[in-house]
Amino acid sequence: MNEKYERQMKKGVLDMIVLKLLASEAKYGYQIIQEMKEKSGEIFMLKDGTLYPILYRLEDDGLVESRWSAAEGKQVARKYYVITDAGRQALHEIEAVWVRISAGISRIMED
């Protein structure tokens, strides 16, 4: 039962987390997955099948753009994702909503 609730709670914040990770620099998919895992203390351990639909949706919404890197030497070409100005604005708005919601939840849970 615990896993069900954890999965639901995580699902609601993935867009915000992906945008936040892209706010500092362009990243490719595996890099996003690894950084999310490391920075969350392994709370968020996504599979490709979870991350890429999020990235595609954010791209369709104009919040991120993708660009292919050129293959150099033994390094293969990679698709990098970068946050757009609209994505930065959306992240700012989502973070404000997150602060309000988490504060409200904290007030309820403290009773």
Secondary structure, DSSP 8 states (H G I E B T S, - for coil): -HHHHHHHHHHTTHHHHHHHHHHHS-EEHHHHHHHHHHHTTTS----HHHHHHHHHHHHHTTSEEEEE---BTTB---EEEEE-HHHHHHHHHHHHHHHHHHHHHHHHHH-
